[in-house]
Amino acid sequence: MPPSPENSAGSDAGSAASPREDAPFPPGNTPPAPADGVRLTRLPFGGAVLVDARSLRLVECAEHEADALDRLLATGRPDESDVHVQRLARQLLRAGLLVAVTEPK
């Protein structure tokens, strides 16, 4: 299930500062990465979970969402025609589970 205000504790999806649902992926060429303290774990049955160690928030991803997240993290930018990956990335960025990387670690 994708993160949403209903299943992502602490999400600020309704705030005015949040990107619009139809807004493009984060500005510039800043690739996304898991936020500090967030771990992505693939599950043996095919999905994945994102766990935020700071808040103990857990977000489950179905197989297709886990695959989309893998593509996003591998390429750094979603394909412009892949609206599912763009939507997933915006949701995870709003929830604070992904961050836009401006400097290499």
N, C-alpha and C positions, 0 to 999 in steps of 0.2 A: 504494500500500500504506500503510495507516495506521501511524503510529509505534507501536512495541511494544518490549518489552524486547529482542527479538531484532534489530530493525532500527533502534533509536534508541540510539546509543552514549551512555552516561552516564545513561540513564533510571534513576530510582529507583522504578520501579513496584512493587517488592516491599517497600519500606520501610513500617514501621508508620505513619509520618506521612503517607503518601500517601492521597488520598481513596479510599474504596471504589468499586468499579466501579458500584454502584447508588446511590452518594451523589448528591445533587443538585449542580447546577452550583455553582461557588464561592459562598460565602456573601455575603449582602448584594446590593447592586445594583452590583457592581464589574464593568464590562465587560472582556472580554479584549482584548489588543493584542499584537502581536509584541514579544518581549523586545528589550532593547537589543542591537544587533548582529545581529538576525535579520531577514532579508529574504524576503518572499514574492514569487515571480515566477511569473506564469502562462506556460505553455508554448504554443507555436503549435499543437500537436497536441491540446490540450485539457486537459492536467493542470496541475500546478503543482509547484514545489519550494520548500521552506523551507531557507534556508542560514543557519547560525549562523557569522558571521565570526570569532567568538572561538575556536571549536573546529574550524571547517571541517566541522562535521557537516552532512550534507545529507539531507533527508527528502523523498521523492517522494510526490506525491498523485495519485491517479487523478482522472478528470474529476468523478465524483460527490463525491469528498472535497474537491476544489478548490471546487466549487460550494457545498458545505456550509460550508467555511471562509469563502468570500465572504459568505454569508448571516450567519454568526456575527459577522464583523467589521463588517458593515454595520449590524446591528441591536443588537449589544452583548450580547444574551442569546439563547440558543436557545429556540425554542418548547418548552413543556413536553411536547408530544406528539412532538417530533422527537428520538427517542432516539439516532439516528445522529449528529446534530450534537452532542448532549450528550456522547456517548462520545468523539468526535473531540476536542472541546474539553478534556475531562479528560485524555486521553492527551497532548495537546500542552502542557497546563499542567504535568503531571507531568514531562515531558521538558525543561521549561524553555524551550520555544520560544515559548510564549505566557505572558503575565503578566496578573494582575488589576490593572487600572488604578484606583488609588484617588484620584489627583489628575490633572486635565487638564494636558497638557504646554504 
